[in-house]
């Protein structure tokens, strides 16, 4: 089997790269081979940094170029569903995603994935939106199937769509979830494309989680079971075969991949654990707090926010992969003097090359702050307060923000170095249709903002 090492992997040597997974994704070019950065995915990389280095989204100014009526109710489900400890353990845990009918499979889907010039929006109905003009070209229901992402491969010039299908493995009776590879559709629903492989080929796996991190031409996922140890497997996006596998002795709430290393974490009342896997070898196992939620990994450092910190002192921790050392990157007292209101929990996190950006909730909920931290020492570089709640994504040139009040929803671009506002645009007011504004995505020249029942595209005028 090939290795998934932190050096030059066989797949990295061949120039492959992955793209897309669970909440915003983007771009697969079927006309020509693309570089890795041209294949953004949820978080724009398998480490879920939500930071993108390529593209030409609006920096100096922006305007709304189109809106599309879509069913994106999955965003609200994801934001609201996994709240209590029991729900967190049962819904979030990838090791519980064996059966199609489980809540974990239902809410583990990716709300927005971009493939070529089409945006696939998943909700009660799946909508396919033409990115050139916002036309909804198809609405369909890929029943009991979840779109996970798109992977670049050596074999297929148009890449592979990674989604779920049913499995007839042991004790499944066609009710188990398993990842499969499909040919990208010419324009319709992804689930109508022909199947190219099933995970584990030629001897298919009985089941997998309805999620995976796609990197270096491999899909890293979990195979659910009734009890530990649980298998973590890397699946070749060319043909579905297993490149490497390992096991962890605990559940998996979050799975991240960075520079060929997989990070599997779980947290609960009894405490938390993160296992770091260097392919088939276990690099080390680190104890974490009972409410530490793994958000992102970049440059051999993993970042956690306190899941239980709503209305509590906000916290961001950083753990070094090599040493296992934990340091407090942010705590409430460090920023309480810099904002109006009492800090009360951390929201979105964006991890760039030098800075970490985060939203900081306040007790009132109406005046959240955005702050920029030096990744090396946690020094607060700047703080800005806007009407909220606020959602973030980042690039080299701008930190993009979507907010639900001022007095209606707005989109902003901030200078990453200073926090100065570059532009702001009023969005269609959809607050009467649901919670409002969800996490934006940068796709080529556009900033996409999901609202309740609506997808909005902004570009340079």
C-alpha positions in Angstrom: 0.0 0.0 0.0 1.1 3.6 -0.5 2.0 5.7 2.5 0.4 8.9 3.7 3.6 10.3 5.2 4.6 13.9 6.0 7.3 13.9 3.3 6.7 13.6 -0.4 4.0 11.0 -0.8 3.6 8.9 -3.9 0.4 10.8 -4.7 1.9 14.2 -4.0 4.8 13.3 -6.2 2.3 12.5 -9.0 0.9 16.0 -8.6 -2.6 15.1 -7.4 -4.7 17.0 -5.0 -8.1 16.8 -3.3 -11.0 19.1 -3.1 -14.2 19.5 -1.1 -16.0 18.2 1.9 -18.6 19.1 4.7 -20.0 22.8 4.7 -18.6 24.9 1.7 -16.7 23.7 -1.2 -15.6 24.6 -4.7 -14.2 24.1 -8.0 -13.4 21.2 -10.4 -12.2 22.0 -13.9 -13.2 19.3 -16.3 -11.4 20.9 -19.3 -7.9 20.7 -18.1 -5.7 19.4 -15.3 -5.7 21.9 -12.4 -3.2 22.7 -9.7 -4.0 21.7 -6.1 -5.0 25.3 -5.1 -7.6 25.3 -7.9 -9.6 22.6 -6.1 -10.9 24.3 -2.9 -13.1 22.3 -0.6 -14.9 22.9 2.7 -12.4 24.9 4.6 -10.4 25.1 1.4 -8.1 22.3 2.6 -8.4 19.1 4.5 -7.3 20.9 7.6 -10.5 23.1 7.5 -8.6 26.4 7.9 -11.3 28.3 5.9 -8.4 30.2 4.3 -7.9 30.3 0.5 -4.8 31.5 -1.2 -6.0 31.5 -4.8 -8.8 33.2 -6.7 -9.8 36.8 -7.4 -12.8 37.5 -5.1 -13.9 41.2 -4.6 -11.4 43.2 -2.7 -11.7 46.9 -3.6 -15.5 46.9 -3.9 -18.4 44.5 -4.4 -22.0 44.2 -5.6 -24.7 41.6 -5.7 -24.6 40.0 -9.2 -27.3 37.4 -8.7 -29.5 35.6 -6.1 -30.9 32.1 -6.4 -33.8 30.6 -4.5 -32.6 27.3 -3.0 -33.4 24.9 -0.2 -30.4 25.3 2.0 -32.2 24.2 5.2 -29.2 21.9 5.9 -27.3 25.0 7.1 -29.8 25.6 9.9 -29.9 22.0 10.8 -26.2 21.8 11.2 -26.1 25.1 13.2 -28.9 24.1 15.5 -29.0 20.3 15.7 -25.8 19.3 17.6 -26.2 21.2 20.9 -26.6 18.9 23.9 -24.0 16.5 25.1 -26.1 13.4 24.1 -26.7 14.9 20.6 -23.0 15.8 20.3 -22.0 12.2 21.1 -24.5 10.6 18.9 -24.8 13.0 15.9 -21.3 14.2 15.6 -19.5 10.9 16.2 -18.5 9.5 12.8 -18.3 6.1 14.3 -22.1 6.1 14.7 -22.8 6.8 11.0 -23.3 3.2 9.9 -26.9 3.3 8.8 -28.6 5.6 6.2 -31.5 6.6 8.5 -29.3 7.9 11.4 -29.3 11.6 12.2 -25.5 11.5 11.8 -25.8 10.6 8.2 -28.6 13.1 7.7 -26.8 16.1 9.2 -23.3 15.1 8.2 -23.9 16.2 4.6 -22.1 19.1 3.0 -24.5 22.0 2.4 -22.6 23.7 -0.5 -20.2 22.2 -3.0 -19.0 23.8 -6.2 -18.0 21.6 -9.1 -17.0 23.5 -12.3 -19.5 26.2 -12.9 -22.2 24.6 -10.8 -23.0 25.0 -7.2 -24.7 22.0 -5.5 -26.8 23.1 -2.6 -28.1 20.3 -0.3 -31.2 20.7 1.8 -34.7 19.1 1.8 -34.3 19.3 -2.0 -30.9 19.4 -3.7 -30.5 22.5 -6.0 -28.0 22.9 -8.8 -27.2 26.5 -9.5 -25.4 27.9 -12.6 -22.6 30.2 -11.1 -22.5 32.4 -14.2 -26.0 33.8 -13.7 -27.6 32.2 -10.7 -30.1 30.1 -12.7 -31.4 27.1 -10.8 -30.9 24.5 -13.5 -32.3 21.6 -11.5 -33.9 20.7 -8.3 -33.9 17.0 -7.3 -33.9 14.8 -4.3 -30.9 12.4 -4.2 -32.8 10.4 -1.6 -30.7 9.0 1.3 -27.5 10.0 -0.4 -25.0 12.6 0.8 -22.6 14.6 -1.4 -19.2 14.8 0.3 -16.9 16.4 -2.2 -14.9 16.3 -5.4 -11.4 14.8 -5.8 -8.8 15.3 -8.5 -7.3 12.0 -9.7 -4.7 10.7 -12.1 -7.1 8.5 -14.0 -10.1 10.8 -14.6 -9.5 14.1 -16.3 -12.9 15.4 -14.9 -12.1 14.1 -11.4 -14.4 12.1 -9.2 -17.5 13.2 -7.2 -17.4 11.6 -3.8 -20.8 10.8 -2.3 -22.6 8.1 -0.4 -24.6 5.2 -1.5 -26.2 2.1 0.1 -24.2 -1.0 1.0 -25.2 -4.6 1.1 -22.4 -5.5 3.5 -22.7 -7.8 6.5 -25.9 -7.1 8.5 -26.7 -4.0 6.3 -29.5 -5.1 4.1 -28.8 -2.1 1.8 -29.3 0.2 4.7 -25.6 1.0 5.4 -23.7 4.1 4.3 -20.6 3.7 2.1 -18.6 6.3 0.2 -18.6 5.9 -3.6 -17.0 7.7 -6.5 -19.1 9.0 -9.3 -18.5 10.6 -12.7 -19.2 14.4 -12.4 -22.6 15.2 -14.1 -22.8 17.3 -17.2 -25.3 19.6 -15.6 -27.8 17.7 -13.5 -27.8 16.2 -10.0 -24.6 14.6 -8.9 -26.3 11.3 -7.9 -27.3 10.7 -11.6 -23.7 10.2 -12.6 -22.4 6.6 -13.2 -20.6 5.0 -10.3 -16.8 4.6 -10.7 -15.9 2.8 -7.4 -17.1 1.9 -3.9 -14.8 2.4 -0.9 -12.6 -0.6 -0.3 -12.6 -1.9 -3.8 -12.2 -4.6 -5.0 -13.6 -5.9 -1.7 -15.9 -3.1 -0.8 -16.2 -1.9 2.8 -19.4 -2.8 4.6 -19.9 0.9 5.6 -18.1 4.2 6.1 -19.1 7.5 7.7 -21.0 9.9 5.4 -18.0 12.3 5.5 -14.3 12.4 4.6 -11.3 14.7 4.2 -10.0 14.8 0.7 -6.3 15.5 0.3 -3.5 14.3 -2.1 -5.9 12.2 -4.1 -7.2 10.3 -1.1 -10.4 10.3 0.9 -9.7 9.9 4.6 -12.7 8.6 6.5 -14.0 6.4 9.4 -15.5 2.9 9.2 -18.3 2.8 11.9 -18.6 -0.1 14.2 -20.5 -1.1 17.4 -17.5 -0.7 19.7 -13.8 0.3 19.5 -11.3 0.1 18.1 -12.5 2.1 15.1 -10.8 2.1 11.7 -9.5 5.2 10.0 -8.9 4.5 6.3 -7.4 6.4 3.4 -9.2 5.6 0.1 -7.6 6.1 -3.3 -9.9 8.5 -5.2 -8.8 6.9 -8.5 -10.3 3.4 -7.8 -11.6 3.2 -4.2 -8.9 0.9 -2.9 -7.5 1.4 0.6 -4.1 3.1 0.6 -3.6 2.8 4.3 -5.6 2.1 7.5 -5.1 2.5 11.2 -7.3 2.3 14.3 -8.2 4.6 17.2 -9.6 3.5 20.6 -12.2 6.3 20.8 -15.0 7.8 18.9 -14.3 10.5 16.3 -16.2 13.8 16.5 -13.8 15.7 14.2 -11.4 14.4 11.5 -8.7 16.7 9.9 -5.8 16.1 7.6 -2.7 18.3 7.2 0.5 17.6 5.3 -0.3 13.9 5.2 -1.1 13.5 8.8 -4.6 12.6 10.1 -6.1 14.1 13.3 -9.0 12.3 14.9 -10.5 13.8 18.1 -13.4 13.1 20.5 -14.6 15.1 23.5 -17.2 14.3 26.1 -18.0 14.3 29.8 -15.3 11.8 30.6 -12.6 13.9 28.9 -11.2 14.2 25.4 -8.5 12.6 23.2 -6.9 13.4 19.9 -5.0 10.7 18.1 -2.5 11.8 15.4 -2.0 9.3 12.7 1.0 9.3 10.3 -0.6 6.8 7.8 -0.5 3.3 9.3 1.6 4.6 12.2 0.3 6.3 15.3 2.3 9.5 15.8 1.0 10.2 19.3 -2.1 10.5 21.4 -2.9 13.7 23.2 -5.4 14.3 26.1 -7.7 17.3 25.5 -10.4 18.9 27.6 -14.0 17.5 27.8 -15.3 20.4 25.7 -12.4 21.0 23.3 -13.6 20.9 19.7 -11.0 20.4 17.0 -11.6 23.2 14.4 -8.5 23.4 12.2 -5.0 22.1 11.6 -2.2 24.0 9.8 1.5 23.7 9.8 1.6 20.9 12.4 -0.5 22.9 14.9 -4.1 21.9 15.7 -6.6 24.5 17.0 -9.4 23.9 19.4 -12.3 26.1 20.7 -14.3 25.4 23.8 -17.6 23.9 22.7 -19.0 24.5 26.1 -18.0 28.1 26.2 -21.3 29.7 25.3 -21.9 32.4 27.8 -18.5 31.5 29.4 -15.0 32.8 29.1 -13.9 32.2 25.4 -11.0 29.9 24.8 -8.8 28.9 21.8 -6.1 26.3 22.4 -3.2 25.2 20.1 -1.5 21.8 20.3 1.9 21.2 18.6 2.0 18.0 16.6 5.6 17.1 17.3 5.7 17.7 21.1 2.0 17.4 22.1 2.5 20.7 24.0 -0.8 22.6 24.6 -0.8 26.4 24.9 -3.6 28.8 25.5 -3.8 31.0 22.4 -6.8 33.1 23.6 -8.6 33.5 26.8 -11.3 36.0 27.8 -9.3 38.4 30.0 -6.9 39.1 27.1 -9.6 40.7 25.0 -12.2 41.8 27.5 -10.6 45.3 27.8 -10.6 45.6 24.0 -14.4 45.1 23.3 -17.7 46.6 24.4 -19.6 43.9 26.3 -18.6 40.7 28.1 -16.9 38.0 26.0 -19.0 34.8 25.8 -17.7 32.1 23.5 -15.8 31.7 20.2 -17.6 31.2 16.9 -15.9 30.8 13.5 -12.2 30.4 13.2 -10.0 31.1 10.1 -6.3 30.1 10.2 -4.0 31.9 7.8 -0.2 31.7 7.4 0.5 34.2 10.1 -2.7 35.1 11.8 -5.7 33.3 13.3 -9.0 35.2 12.9 -12.0 34.4 15.1 -15.5 35.7 16.0 -16.1 36.4 19.7 -19.6 36.3 21.0 -20.8 38.7 23.7 -23.5 38.2 26.3 -26.0 40.3 24.5 -25.4 38.4 21.2 -25.9 41.6 19.1 -22.4 43.0 19.1 -19.9 40.2 18.5 -16.2 41.0 17.8 -13.8 39.8 15.1 -10.2 39.6 16.3 -6.9 38.8 14.7 -4.3 36.9 16.7 -0.6 36.3 15.9 -0.4 32.5 15.5 3.1 32.4 17.1 2.3 33.9 20.4 -1.4 34.7 20.5 -0.9 38.5 20.6 -4.1 40.4 19.7 -3.3 42.4 16.6 -6.7 44.1 16.1 -10.4 43.8 17.2 -13.5 45.0 15.3 -17.1 44.9 16.4 -19.9 44.6 13.9 -23.6 43.7 14.2 -24.0 40.0 14.3 -24.0 37.0 14.5 -20.9 37.0 12.2 -19.6 34.3 9.8 -16.0 34.3 8.4 -13.8 33.0 5.6 -10.4 34.4 4.6 -7.9 35.0 1.7 -4.5 36.7 1.4 -6.2 39.9 0.4 -9.3 40.1 2.6 -11.2 38.6 5.5 -14.7 38.1 4.3 -17.6 38.5 6.8 -21.3 37.9 6.6 -23.5 39.4 9.3 -27.2 39.1 9.9 -28.0 42.6 11.4 -27.3 46.2 10.4 -30.3 46.5 10.4 -30.5 43.7 7.8 -27.9 41.2 6.5 -24.7 42.6 5.2 -21.4 41.3 3.7 -18.1 42.9 4.4 -14.4 42.7 3.5 -11.8 43.6 6.0 -8.1 44.2 5.6 -6.4 41.2 7.2 -3.5 43.2 8.5 -5.4 46.1 10.1 -9.1 45.1 10.3 -10.1 48.2 8.3 -13.2 47.9 6.3 -12.6 47.6 2.5 -16.3 47.5 1.5 -19.7 46.5 2.8 -22.8 45.4 0.8 -26.4 45.1 2.0 -27.8 41.7 1.3 -31.5 40.7 0.7 -33.3 40.6 4.0 -34.3 37.0 4.7 -34.4 37.2 8.5 -38.1 36.3 8.4 -37.4 33.0 6.7 -35.1 31.6 9.4 -31.9 32.2 11.3 -30.4 34.3 8.5 -26.8 34.3 7.4 -24.5 31.3 7.1 -20.8 30.8 6.4 -19.7 32.5 3.2 -17.5 30.8 0.5 -14.9 32.2 -1.9 -15.2 30.6 -5.4 -13.0 32.0 -8.1 -14.1 35.6 -8.6 -17.2 35.4 -6.4 -18.1 35.5 -2.7 -21.1 33.3 -2.1 -23.3 34.0 0.9 -25.9 31.4 1.9 -29.0 33.0 3.5 -32.2 31.3 4.6 -33.7 30.0 1.3 -31.3 32.0 -0.8 -27.8 31.9 -2.3 -26.3 35.3 -3.0 -23.2 36.0 -5.3 -21.0 39.1 -5.0 -18.3 40.2 -7.4 -16.2 43.3 -8.2 -18.4 45.9 -10.1 
